[in-house]
Amino acid sequence: MSDFITELRVLGTESNIFDTKMEYIIPLYQRAYAWEDKQLTQLIEDISDISEDTNYYIGALIVSKQDDRYEVVDGQQRLTSLYLLMSCLGLEVKNTLTFACREKSNYTLKNIKDLLLDDRSKLDMDRIESGIQRGIDILTEEINKDDFDKESFLEKLRKVIVYRIEVPENTDLNRYFEIMNTRGEQLEQHDILKATLMRYLPNDSEKALFAKIWDACSDMTGYVQMHFVSKNNEVRENIFGGGWNDLPSDNWNKLVNGIKAADVNGNGHKIADIIDIDFKVDDDDGYLDDDVRVRFESIIEFPYFLIHALKVLIWIKGIRHEDENSAIIAELLDDKKLIDSFKRVINHGVMVGKKIADDKAQFARDYIICLLRTRYLFDKYIVKREYANDNSDGEWSLKSLYVSGQQSKKKPYYRNSRFARSGEWDRTNNWRNDTNVMLQSALRVSYTSPKVMHWITKLLQWLSEDGCKHTSDEYMAEYDVVTENIAKEAVRENFFDVCKDGSYAMGVNTPHIVFNYLDFLIWNSNRNKYDNFTFEFRNSVEHWYPQNPSEGTFEQWKDGVDQFGNLCIIQRNVNSKFSNMSPEAKKSTFKEMIAKGSLKLRIMSELTEKHGDKVASLYWKETAYKEHEKSMLNLLFNACGVETTVVFPDEDDDQIESITGHKQGTSLNVASIMLDWAMEKQKAGEIEIDQNRCGKKFVRYTTKATSKLLPEAEIAASGWGTKTHYFYEIANSQGRHVRIQLALSSENIPDYLMKICERINDKFPSRIQKENWKWRTPFVSDRIRFNEKTTKEDVINALEECYRQVKAFENRMLAESDYIMGR
């Protein structure tokens, strides 16, 4: 860290952030304390969610050193909240936080212990500041909840870090604060990371080069080439060639020679310009082929891009953790842990047998080169939003930057990125470009959180492999195949592997990628018919035939309503109006939305017709949805290389027999075999059977591990009439098949157990989701079917396989125990 940046732990082993000889003072130009429920509960949740192996950066504290005190320029709301939180936790906190000219605020902070003890006899309540008192009340309520584990929370609090940044001397603080507050500017994690990495470099010229590349990459608007500004475009052409479209060199010395610090002009603006009332940024990026002005918008922000680039560097350099059993970087793309991710790589990374920590300067060089090259690839080959002229909606695009004109009169223009082999026609390239745009936009709208956009990392790693060899025509013609394989893998893992028993009834838990990849397949099968289709943020999975029909209008459908054939994906803002209508009412009421909607939804609407004397909704429920489901699943089966059957809930044994080729069910006494098998497990100390809750259909048992997460309630009686609100159920379906599931009961459940159940459901969603739920099954093993040839040994083997899946699930659940228990 520089001399002006200090890393502070909120709670150390022997001290805390307020154990300082320097007083923190909140100046008068800052607003009064104003955090309420949302911010304070989020603060506690963020700290509670910290994992054991990482630190948590909570933000920057901008201060100005004034003699023996720090004047807080930015971060006072968070700093005050930490002061209140630590006091509410019963920690000894020195009174080193004060407010300038706010007597009530200071009186309240000085008397916080008496407020917490509710000892009002010692207090002048008229001098208590209401905002701070409200904050204390909110924090106290959260801390006193039954499921709050104080000791665990304190351990997490010890991992929380604040960066204190001092502004330069002689800064006009009032003006600084005014501009910062107006523009929403503040020092972010990536600013601190930049300063940290630059510090590893040995001289000012290398630091200047690093800063020029970093600053150009940090502007995620437009293309990175346009952020290198110099006389006669000299630097831009040194890096990207005369056509501004070459891959930057991976040679440090070539970059040093190509980017002369004196020749690169900053692309920022002076404060005097920014605060002018007529100030306007020219955000156009250039022209399309037909001289139409255009600008582009990235699908991710810079902090997330930094993590993608780090993962690319780890990939191409083969960086590993010095402890072979530890991951070098977390899977989740978490911008809150940006600095911690880099520290982990630098402190524990090994590359070609050498520790990165032994040559941090080389790591800084390697990373900034990787950042520049990855940004170039990102701009050229990762989908973005394109806005032509005054179009405010934009469209998905994959374009590359080119130039027209000569010397100083050169200007940028954009055309479709190249995905054609040498000698192929432009129309072939445009066809592949459309394919890539559709596949990537399908992934983009499926994974709306930037924390889980792993598909971007995978594509950037493929593009960067072996000196970016895949960017040649020979490979780029197959880029759509690489992208489609990512989508296929997600569908197989999150849909087909979950529905192994042939019942595709995940309801609203069906992953969005399944619908969006299916829409891609439909579009690709008839591009002319669906030439108006585009992927949009349709984030609500809905039932075409509703779960809860409008009262008294038509009958409820219980067995098949969650089947994939009855599901569609729509915009969330349509949800409330759409949900309870009959299929024919939806078709007539939402014509415009359906015409522009998901292709699966359009097909469902087309199939919703009266058939003979049956109204459309009845015919849909009894017949049409099945044909639609088979048709849609066959598209997915063929594309993903999956061989399986489709079983509907209302099919009888004869129908299932015709599908599977075997007579359903066995004459063996499956219930007796189940109980005997469970008794052996109990003798081995693995499970505990509740004999009173066993019968022909179910054998119910508990385990020590799960009982630690879901202990018995003291009084409340569950849906089974037990103090236990969970059971593992071995289920026998009349000798036709067997499975094991974890069942949860909410009947008479205490609040603290309800919260645990909700967190289990958050990590392991039950197929059936209802707000006022009575039963949930966050785990169901494969359903193993029996037929006339099934032997007793087959049944036992089936039970062992189901039990193996139970143990694997239980291990996953225990791995999430900190979250589940709210620690």
SERODO-351158 format. One record per residue (C-alpha): y, z, x; residue in one letter. Coordinates in steps of 0.001 Angstrom, whole numbers, plus 500000, padded with zeros to 6 digits. Layout:
# SERODO-351158
YZXA
...
This chain:
# SERODO-351158
500000500000500000M
503608499465501072S
505935502410501674D
507382501869498206F
504078501891496334I
502073505108496040T
498641505458494416E
498531508659492373L
495503510213490719R
496457511765487413V
494018514597488087L
492705515360491564G
490231517995492677T
492956520503493574E
496167519026492165S
497542516654489556N
500293514080489243I
502873516754488357F
502088518960491371D
505058517654493342T
508176519003494981K
510031516016493564M
511108516328489940E
510675513435487486Y
513748513012485313I
514049510743482279I
517602509323482284P
519761509212479196L
519620505429478875Y
515882505754478117Q
514852506264474520R
513438509605473353A
509678510224473366Y
508188508052470620A
504420507622471031W
502465508244467826E
498882508109466526D
498033504562467603K
499184504869471209Q
497881508410471766L
494436507856470260T
494179504624472264Q
495050506571475425L
492192509018474774I
489767506205473880E
490665504230477026D
490026507265479225I
486808508128477353S
485480504592477939D
485834504718481737I
482487504069483429S
481136506317486171E
481403503818489026D
485003502714488691T
488612503830488706N
490972503043485859Y
494477501747486446Y
496656503004483617I
499937501346484556G
502940501477486822A
505601504161487038L
508877502601488212I
511190505169489791V
514412505400491750S
514509508087494420K
517618510226493983Q
517768513019496582D
515061515519495519D
514030513813492285R
512610510581490903Y
514618508946488146E
512083507234485851V
513139503639485233V
509990502528483401D
506796504264482248G
508327507398480763Q
506376507190477479Q
503063507095479374R
504163509765481852L
505262512134479079T
502011511498477180S
499975512406480273L
502007515610480620Y
501262516521476987L
497589515526477262L
496979517644480347M
498743520602478739S
496656520229475578C
493516520186477749L
494512523610479084G
495309522408482602L
497985524109484669E
500879521645484724V
504040522332486707K
507273521835484817N
508416518911486977T
509197516565484085L
512646516858482506T
514951514823480297F
518581514255481274A
520975515619478632C
518186516226476082R
518079519989475663E
515530519961472805K
513055517874474796S
513313520166477821N
513009523327475704Y
509862521921474054T
508217521043477369L
509015524432478893K
507493526216475904N
504507523974475368I
501999526800475957K
503441528865473104D
503442525781470877L
499762525226471634L
499013528876470858L
501050528463467673D
502997531582468708D
506207530812466870R
507553534355467168S
508576533509470734K
510093530157469817L
513335528930468356D
511840526214466157M
515244524607465621D
515224523723469317R
511806522002469210I
511938518211469611E
510001516704466690S
508652513645468551G
507071515735471307I
505685518245468794Q
504120515391466817R
502514514102470016G
501097517565470762I
499677517808467220D
497987514389467478I
496453515120470886L
495293518586469805T
493582517137466739E
491718514553468867E
490658517113471478I
489396519567468838N
487066517056467181K
483391518032467173D
482266515086469285D
484926515530471989F
483281516528475278D
486011518175477334K
484108518393480614E
483107514747480477S
486659513749479565F
488075515658482545L
485665513832484847E
486906510532483445K
490525511682483801L
489922512148487533R
489335508397487771K
492701507495486219V
495277506063488645I
499006505465488280V
500988503416490793Y
504431504854491507R
506782502096492637I
510215502857494049E
513018500349493375V
515269499422496320P
518269501583497158E
521646500751495596N
519984499139492558T
522175499245489457D
519647501173487347L
521414500753484022N
521569496975484506R
518022496851485902Y
516675498743482899F
518654496588480452E
517319493329481872I
513775494649482246M
513771496000478702N
515228492798477243T
512808490493479053R
509790492803478811G
509370492545482592E
507532495227484523Q
505436495482487639L
501866494630486681E
498531495234488393Q
498540491729489843H
501921492385491493D
500461495432493228I
497349493458494185L
499525490738495705K
501371493297497854A
498084494908498909T
496438491645500019L
499580490466501808M
499646493701503788R
496318492723505404Y
497900489635507018L
499180490015510591P
502608488349510477N
505476487336508227D
504715483603508312S
501191484140506971E
502513486559504361K
505115483992503301A
502431481318502941L
500245483692500904F
503201484534498633A
504092480853498031K
500553479996496956I
500176483166494869W
503497482602493065D
502627478991492294A
499222479978490901C
500632482917488916S
502584480596486628D
499847479604484171M
502089477140482326T
501502473518483219G
499724472352486365Y
499818474186489692V
501125471106491558Q
504398471346489647M
505020474890490907H
505433473726494517F
509068472587494616V
510590471169497818S
512890468455499076K
511452464971498411N
508253466637497097N
507171467069500717E
505106470232500243V
503488469010497043R
502352465824498762E
501170467702501844N
498865469774499648I
497834467384496860F
498381463945498418G
500779461151497520G
499348460905494016G
499624464701493533W
495996464790492428N
493884465543495533D
491852468728495984L
493741471111498326P
492240471666501757S
490121474725502448D
491485474845506012N
493982477664506562W
495845475921509384N
496307472737507354K
497863474790504565L
500106476568507073V
501331473210508335N
501635471771504850G
503592474647503370I
506578475467505541K
508219478580504157A
511700477182504641A
510882474030502693D
509538475615499498V
512045476579496857N
511199479329494433G
510668478198490878N
512116481370489428G
515629482001488126H
518456484266489175K
519129487331487041I
522630486045486420A
521135482884484911D
518520484707482836I
520985487040481129I
523321484186480185D
523295483748476399I
522758479973476730D
519872480279479197F
516897478048478317K
513780477241480324V
512777473588480499D
509078474037479817D
508093470378479575D
505516469481482218D
505877465691482293G
504819462671480269Y
501747461117478749L
500917457487479477D
503248456306476709D
506304458263477953D
505837461043475422V
507124464415476686R
504330466956476954V
503670470558477931R
500428472467478404F
499316476022477681E
496516477853479503S
493732479529477510I
493807482615479782I
496491484676481497E
496906485128485240F
495190488553485667P
492001487140484127Y
492274484007486244F
492400486216489354L
489028487730488381I
487503484301487722H
488694483187491170A
487241486340492770L
483882485612491149K
484076482041492443V
484752483327495983L
481797485737495712I
479654482810494555W
480600480283497234I
480644482805500110K
477466484613499046G
479159488023499091I
476822490931498325R
477208494701497968H
476197496627501105E
473850498588498832D
471406495910497737E
470780497761494460N
474455497711493419S
476456494924491824A
479417493701493841I
481488493115490699I
481220494024487020A
480110491335484592E
482972492043482174L
486270490311483009L
488433493418482631D
492101493013483608D
492520496800483444K
490164497060486444K
491675494237488470L
492651496303491509I
489437498307491400D
487360495090491359S
489064493840494521F
488728497236496222K
485006497236495489R
484556493799497066V
486725494614500090I
485268498069500749N
481600497338500026H
481226493562500353G
479028491952502993V
479276488259503898M
476906486599506362V
475895490026507640G
479468491171508300K
481424493762506328K
484545492409504660I
486310495701505381A
486135494897509110D
488352491826508709D
490547492216505654K
492989489591506904A
490280486929506745Q
489369488037503217F
493024487626502163A
493058484096503651R
489722483175502055D
490848484453498678Y
494228482700498586I
492593479403499585I
489972479911496869C
492690480828494370L
494598477580495014L
491531475339494892R
490136477110491829T
493478476784490030R
493514473043490790Y
489989472721489334L
490905474917486368F
493913472756485484D
491941469538485740K
488576470458484231Y
489035473454481906I
490317472801478409V
493901473709477511K
496345473302474620R
498538470222474797E
501878470009472961Y
503393466538472724A
507064466150471735N
507854468731469057D
504263469285467905N
504015473047467444S
500279473086466611D
499006471448469762G
495563470018470438E
492748470561472921W
492914468408476023S
491421467770479472L
493948465840481512K
494829465279485150S
498258464993486745L
499370461694488292Y
502720460281489438V
504743457159488872S
507759455899490796G
508589456076494465Q
509720458836496853Q
512338461155495332S
512178459285491991K
508542460150491403K
507790461770488052K
504592463341486709P
502487461933483920Y
499063462870482516Y
495960460976481494R
492405461994480628N
490483463630483475S
487825461362484958R
484197461835483910F
482947458309484659A
480748456898487371R
482177454255489669S
482453450930487880G
482251452328484330E
484815451353481687W
487697453608480665D
486267453806477168R
483110455381478625T
485268457938480406N
487235458656477217N
483973459103475294W
482798461689477848R
486229463306477895N
485973463802474119D
482516465340474598T
483801467793477198N
486848468697475111V
484690469420472070M
482125471489473980L
484717473578475807Q
486861474133472719S
483693475221470867A
483118477826473588L
486792478835473565R
486889479625469833V
483481481343469989S
484535483822472668Y
488009484893471668T
488296487845474059S
489223486822477620P
486934489624478825K
483814487661477834V
484806484093478744M
481985483885481290H
481609480189480536W
484834479550482487I
483433481345485545T
480194479361485340K
481992476025485182L
484376476916488017L
481443478053490164Q
479627474770489530W
482760472789490368L
483332474828493574S
479786474724494904E
479167473196498365D
482771472291499099G
483400471097495521C
480853468287495907K
480343468173492134H
483868466825491591T
482754463370492756S
482081460675490134D
478345460937490752E
478301464493489361Y
481300464636487006M
479629462156484665A
477151464991483979E
479789467696483481Y
479213467732479728D
475507468445480319V
476395471480482450V
478756472744479760T
476301472112476927E
473592474023478792N
475860477086478760I
476160476802474971A
472411476259474570K
471601479302476680E
473880481465474523A
472255480199471297V
468732480748472624R
469471484236473935E
471548485564471036N
469929483779468098F
466455482381468711F
465306485295470872D
466551487736468214V
464904485895465307C
461489485413466898K
459644486098463648D
460981482901462029G
463360484754459715S
466915483597460479Y
468730486232458479A
471295487828460767M
474001487613458095G
477537488322459330V
476104489317462746N
475145485705463450T
476939484816466718P
479879482444466324H
478560480214469109I
475616479278466848V
477928477847464182F
480244476168466687N
477488474595468771Y
475876473384465547L
479201471821464517D
479315470069467887F
475831468639467290L
476810467409463824I
480029465861465172W
478209464241468074N
475633462717465739S
478313460799463780N
481671460801465556R
483142458137463294N
482433460118460133K
483863463329461575Y
486695461893463655D
489183464322462070N
487210467413463090F
488523469866465668T
487500473358466669F
489798476074465380E
489678479871465398F
487284480329462479R
486330483934463151N
484824485174459892S
481145484645459030V
480850484448455252E
478169483970452602H
478416480748450584W
476523482438447752Y
478240485852447873P
476671489210448627Q
478619490863445809N
479421488402443019P
482496489038440921S
481392491584438327E
479471490131435403G
479936486473436356T
476544485602437890F
473518487408439254E
473283489089442625Q
471026487558445255W
469179490177447287K
466421488624449353D
467918485508450929G
471661486034450907V
471768486710454691D
469781483577455578Q
471424481153458004F
471368478405455388G
473680480498453196N
476195481293455940L
479384479585457011C
482262480312459363I
485856480258458114I
489348481376459057Q
489725485117458633R
492836484778456453N
490756483005453777V
488158485768453706N
489472488032450930S
489920485221448423K
486722483460449389F
484173486258449443S
483070486980445832N
483298483529444224M
480293481428443247S
479506478378445424P
480857475927442827E
484059477970442434A
484580477954446208K
483990474210446284K
486646473506443662S
489157476159444740T
489144475601448498F
488908471805448668K
491612471433451305E
490304474225453521M
486724472914453286I
487844469351454072A
489366470605457339K
486801473304457966G
483508473753459787S
481162470773459484L
478339473016458317K
480641474302455576L
481502470724454527R
477805469874454230I
477165473047452196M
479935472050449823S
478501468548449431E
475078470014448566L
476498472348445912T
475798470306442777E
474270470885439353K
470605469878439308H
469115469050435920G
469673472050433660D
470347474385436602K
473922475257437452V
474974474576441041A
474875478198442197S
471361478780440847L
470038475549442336Y
471667476466445653W
470041479910445676K
466583478681444710E
466275475357446529T
469257473725448231A
469970476423450800Y
466405476160452151K
466642472426452735E
470049472900454317H
468763475680456586E
465786473630457740K
468019470649458445S
470562472680460427M
467941474667462346L
466078471486463254N
469238470197464926L
469401473417466939L
465634473475467615F
465709469961469040N
468842470508471117A
467695473854472557C
464073472889473105G
462766475589470774V
459438475327468955E
459128477743466054T
458732477996462302T
461187478907459543V
460015481568457082V
461997482373453935F
461881485834452303P
460656484668448895D
457704482659450225E
454297484069449306D
451329484343451625D
450006480907450668D
453297479274451605Q
453449481138454938I
449815480172455530E
450693476500455068S
453522476857457587I
451630478807460255T
448153477389459649G
446518480816459219H
445565482906456201K
447987485809456002Q
446783489382456247G
443694491210457449T
441080493246455609S
441269495939458332L
442766499338457452N
445959498766459426V
447535502033458197A
444646504075459643S
444754502182462971I
448526502772463164M
448162506519462623L
445310506852465151D
447320504915467730W
450378507119467107A
448270510298467443M
447170509156470921E
450823508640471887K
451617512116470594Q
448788513653472645K
450265511979475724A
453601513681474940G
455416510390474340E
456300510786470647I
456411513425467895E
454931512368464539I
456224513758461239D
452977513853459254Q
454802514556455988N
456690511267456331R
453661509084457050C
451733507016454551G
450041503692454004K
453211501716454766K
454980503809457435F
454161506096460342V
457351507900461338R
458007509562464671Y
460801510792466936T
461222510835470729T
462849513364473040K
465222510797474502A
466617509565471182T
466737513113469790S
469184513993472552K
471524511350471150L
470746512180467505L
469848515882467301P
468775517555464069E
471544518614461700A
471698522336460973E
471583522096457173I
472029518542455908A
469033516746454399A
468718513044455271S
467368510278453060G
463893511451454084W
464745515040453131G
464733516089456775T
467257517555459199K
466497514529461326T
468709511549460465H
466623509016462360Y
462999507973462668F
461146505281464543Y
459096503651461773E
455846501817462411I
455852499495459393A
452722497961457888N
453361495134455434S
450136495211453405Q
448091494182456418G
450108490979456877R
452180492058459874H
453393495087461814V
456662496032463480R
458480499143464791I
462094499800463904Q
464685502496464500L
465992503598461095A
469166505646460570L
470017507546457381S
473607508390456405S
472715510605453449E
474342514045453904N
474988513216457535I
477522515431459397P
480699513747460643D
479816514102464327Y
476435512415463807L
478043509701461705M
480354508857464616K
477375508676466971I
475598506346464539C
478695504145464323E
478874503892468098R
475160503024468252I
475840500315465689N
478795499118467748D
476548498557470770K
473406497549468837F
474551496037465513P
472220496390462561S
471417493138460791R
472685494569457521I
476313495699457745Q
477918497628454880K
480911499935454953E
479283502661452854N
475846502283454350W
472816504363453424K
470344502864455887W
470711500987459150R
468229499553461627T
469916498977465017P
466555497961466460F
463645496006464994V
460791494840467207S
459119491477466855D
457106491169463645R
453529490466464733I
451486488733462038R
447817489249461214F
445259486951459619N
441598486959458685E
440565486688462351K
442550489733463492T
440477492468465166T
441179496171465623K
441930495452469270E
444469492836468168D
446236495438466009V
446340497937468883I
447664495260471237N
450314494387468661A
451363498042468434L
451527498303472235E
453768495234472397E
456076496611469710C
456146499966471511Y
457015498246474799R
460010496679473059Q
460953500097471644V
460958501636475133K
463083498800476490A
465569499288473658F
465603503053474182E
466414502527477867N
469305500247476930R
470544502822474451M
470350505631477014L
472291503496479470A
475109503500476906E
474792507240476253S
478279508087477573D
479839505714475079Y
477487506687472252I
478184510401472725M
481914509772473032G
482063511070476583R
